[in-house]
């Protein structure tokens, strides 16, 4: 039975990889279409081909994305939201009050 579970897990991972690869390729086509339909008239840039659009999608993913499609962790901490909840729940009343006061001060500065 263990071999079947491993095989099913591998098939599931491969289907995810295939799905996101096809999605990325389709979104590259959409980016090319939108670029060519809008930007040449608005900002007077040249028309791009599919491979240039694919390169722009990859570059934007590298610069702005984190190559994370499911699950993942929050930025900077290396832990998800559950980590913060667990940390807050483990504080005693004095620490929790100090934490709330600090965040109250930070939020007041923004207004």
C-alpha positions as CSV (number, residue, x, y, z in Angstrom):
1,X,0.0,0.0,0.0
2,X,2.9,2.4,0.7
3,X,4.1,2.2,-2.9
4,X,0.6,3.2,-4.1
5,X,0.6,6.3,-1.8
6,X,4.0,7.4,-3.1
7,X,2.9,6.8,-6.7
8,X,-0.3,8.8,-6.1
9,X,1.7,11.6,-4.4
10,X,4.2,11.8,-7.3
11,X,1.3,11.9,-9.9
12,X,-0.4,14.7,-7.9
13,X,2.9,16.7,-7.8
14,X,3.4,16.2,-11.5
15,X,-0.1,17.3,-12.2
16,X,0.5,20.5,-10.2
17,X,3.7,21.2,-12.1
18,X,2.0,20.6,-15.4
19,X,-1.0,22.8,-14.4
20,X,1.2,25.7,-13.3
21,X,3.4,25.4,-16.3
22,X,0.4,25.6,-18.7
23,X,-1.0,28.5,-16.6
24,X,2.3,30.4,-16.8
25,X,2.4,29.9,-20.6
26,X,-1.2,31.0,-21.0
27,X,-0.6,34.1,-18.8
28,X,2.4,34.9,-21.0
29,X,0.1,35.0,-24.0
30,X,-2.3,37.2,-22.2
31,X,0.6,39.5,-21.2
32,X,1.7,39.7,-24.8
33,X,-1.9,40.5,-26.0
34,X,-2.4,43.2,-23.4
35,X,1.0,44.7,-24.0
36,X,0.5,44.9,-27.7
37,X,-3.1,46.1,-27.4
38,X,-2.4,48.9,-24.9
39,X,1.2,50.0,-24.4
40,X,2.2,50.9,-28.0
41,X,-0.6,53.6,-28.2
42,X,-0.2,54.8,-24.6
43,X,3.5,55.0,-24.0
44,X,4.8,54.4,-27.6
45,X,6.8,51.2,-27.0
46,X,7.4,48.6,-29.6
47,X,5.2,45.5,-30.0
48,X,6.6,42.3,-28.3
49,X,6.4,38.7,-29.4
50,X,5.4,35.7,-27.3
51,X,9.0,34.8,-26.2
52,X,9.6,38.4,-25.0
53,X,6.3,38.2,-23.1
54,X,7.4,34.9,-21.6
55,X,10.7,36.5,-20.5
56,X,8.8,39.5,-19.0
57,X,6.6,37.1,-17.0
58,X,9.6,35.2,-15.7
59,X,11.4,38.4,-14.8
60,X,8.4,39.9,-13.0
61,X,8.0,36.6,-11.1
62,X,11.6,36.8,-10.1
63,X,11.5,40.4,-9.1
64,X,8.0,40.6,-7.5
65,X,6.9,37.0,-6.8
66,X,8.3,34.4,-4.5
67,X,7.7,31.3,-6.6
68,X,5.1,30.1,-4.2
69,X,1.8,28.8,-5.5
70,X,0.3,27.0,-2.5
71,X,0.8,27.1,1.2
72,X,4.0,29.0,1.9
73,X,5.2,31.1,4.8
74,X,4.9,34.7,5.6
75,X,7.6,37.1,4.6
76,X,10.6,37.6,6.8
77,X,9.7,35.4,9.8
78,X,10.1,32.0,8.1
79,X,6.9,31.1,9.9
80,X,3.2,31.2,9.0
81,X,0.4,33.1,10.8
82,X,0.0,30.2,13.2
83,X,3.4,31.0,14.6
84,X,2.3,34.5,15.5
85,X,-0.9,33.2,17.1
86,X,1.0,30.7,19.1
87,X,3.5,33.3,20.2
88,X,0.7,35.7,21.3
89,X,-1.1,32.9,23.2
90,X,2.0,32.0,25.1
91,X,2.6,35.5,26.4
92,X,1.6,36.4,29.9
93,X,-0.7,39.3,30.6
94,X,2.1,41.9,31.1
95,X,3.9,41.0,27.9
96,X,0.6,40.9,26.0
97,X,-0.3,44.4,27.3
98,X,3.1,45.8,26.4
99,X,2.8,44.3,22.9
100,X,-0.6,45.8,22.4
101,X,0.6,49.2,23.6
102,X,3.6,49.1,21.2
103,X,1.4,48.4,18.3
104,X,-1.1,51.1,19.3
105,X,1.8,53.6,19.3
106,X,2.9,52.4,15.9
107,X,-0.5,52.8,14.4
108,X,-1.0,56.3,15.9
109,X,2.2,57.5,14.1
110,X,0.8,56.5,10.7
111,X,-2.4,58.6,11.0
